[in-house]
Amino acid sequence: MSGYTAQDGSWKAKEQSEEARFAHEREQQQLAALREKLEKDSAPPSNSTNSSTLPTGDIEGGYGGQEDLEDRYATTSGEH
């Protein structure tokens, strides 16, 4: 009779339902932890200024932080 328990439909259904319940509980715990972290991260700090405004200063426009790069070929004869 070895292996009969694994072939028993009611036992198999019971085991699968217990596994599904455990997986669901684990997912709910992970989701709760993620929600808590998001709430903590999205809460604005009490003593900071509004960080959504762009920094002011002498910025010439550029893209992707490349404003400070100099043009090496600006003084060449144009033969690139």
N, C-alpha and C positions, 0 to 999 in steps of 0.2 A: 504494500500500500504506500510505498514511498512516492512522494510527489502528488498524492491525491489531493492534499490541502490546496496546493497551488492551482489545481484544476477545478476546485469547487467554486462555482460562480458567486455564491453569496459571500464566501470568505474573500474572494478577489475584489468584489464590489466594496466590501467593508474596508479593506486595506486601501483601496484607491480613494475612497471618500476621506479616510483619515489623512492620507498624504495630501489630498487637495485642501483639506481644512488647514493643515500645517502650513502649506505653501501660501494660502490666502492670509493667514495670520502674519506670516513673515513679511509678505508684501505690504500689509497694512502698517506694520511697524516701520518698515523702510519709508513708506509714503509719509507717515506722521513725522519721522525724523527729517525728511526733506522739506516738508511744509514748515516745520519749526525753524530750520536753517534759513529758508527763504524769507520768512517773516523777520528773523533776526538780522539778516543781511540787508533787507530792503528798508528797514526802519532807519530814518535819517538820524545821524548823530546829533546830539543836542547842542553842541557848541561849534558846529561847522558853518561855513558860509554856503551860499548857493553854488554848488559845483556844476550846475547845468549851463552856466554862462560861459562863453568862450573867453579865454584869457586875453587881456588887452596888452598892447605893446607894439613894438615895431616888427610886425610880421608882414611879409610881402605876398602872401598868398600861397604858394607852393602846395604840394600834395603829399600826404603820407609822411610828414616829418622831414621832408627833404628841403625845407626852406633855407637851411644853412649851407647847403652844398654850393660850391662855386662852379661856374662854367669854365672848364679847362680850355675850351676851344674858342672862347670869346675873343681872344687876341690873335688867332691864327689867320692865315690868308683865306680861309674858307674851303680849303681842299681837305675834306675830311676823309 
